[in-house]
Amino acid sequence: MSGISPTNIQFIQQMGTATEKVQHALQNVAHAAGQQHKEERKVSDEVKRTSVQNTEEIGRASCRERV
């Protein structure tokens, strides 16, 4: 028989399970952060695209006024 008591074995198993849960949670956080960054990038790109379109429209309107 080994020198490790059943109580210690159970504790070690519980710690292993807790560690696996933490690792899984960290993976989920990383994935969620990546998704959030992707969505923020889409919004930022759309704002830039709209801003450029508005600027071009203002420029065209200004040119027509001069004519």
C-alpha positions in Angstrom: 0.0 0.0 0.0 1.2 3.5 -0.8 2.0 6.1 1.8 -0.7 8.5 0.5 -3.9 8.4 2.5 -7.3 8.1 0.7 -8.2 11.6 1.9 -5.1 13.0 0.2 -5.9 11.1 -3.0 -9.4 12.5 -3.0 -8.0 16.0 -2.5 -5.6 15.6 -5.3 -8.3 14.5 -7.6 -10.5 17.4 -6.7 -7.7 19.8 -7.3 -7.1 18.3 -10.8 -10.8 18.7 -11.6 -10.7 22.3 -10.4 -7.6 23.0 -12.5 -9.4 21.6 -15.6 -12.4 23.8 -14.9 -10.1 26.9 -14.7 -8.3 26.0 -17.9 -11.6 25.5 -19.7 -12.9 28.9 -18.3 -9.7 30.6 -19.5 -10.1 29.2 -23.0 -13.7 30.5 -23.1 -12.6 33.9 -22.0 -10.0 34.1 -24.7 -12.5 33.0 -27.3 -15.1 35.5 -26.1 -12.5 38.3 -26.1 -11.5 37.4 -29.6 -15.2 37.5 -30.7 -15.7 40.8 -29.0 -12.6 42.3 -30.7 -13.9 41.0 -34.1 -17.3 42.6 -33.6 -15.7 45.9 -32.4 -13.5 45.9 -35.6 -16.6 45.4 -37.8 -18.3 48.4 -36.1 -15.2 50.5 -36.4 -14.8 49.6 -40.1 -18.4 50.5 -40.8 -18.1 53.9 -39.0 -15.0 54.6 -41.1 -16.7 53.6 -44.3 -19.8 55.7 -43.5 -17.6 58.7 -42.7 -15.7 58.4 -46.0 -19.0 58.1 -47.9 -20.4 61.2 -46.1 -17.3 63.2 -46.8 -17.4 62.2 -50.5 -21.1 63.2 -50.7 -20.4 66.6 -49.1 -17.5 67.2 -51.5 -19.7 66.4 -54.5 -22.5 68.7 -53.2 -19.9 71.5 -52.7 -18.7 71.1 -56.2 -22.2 71.3 -57.7 -22.8 74.5 -55.7 -19.8 76.1 -57.2 -21.0 75.4 -60.8 
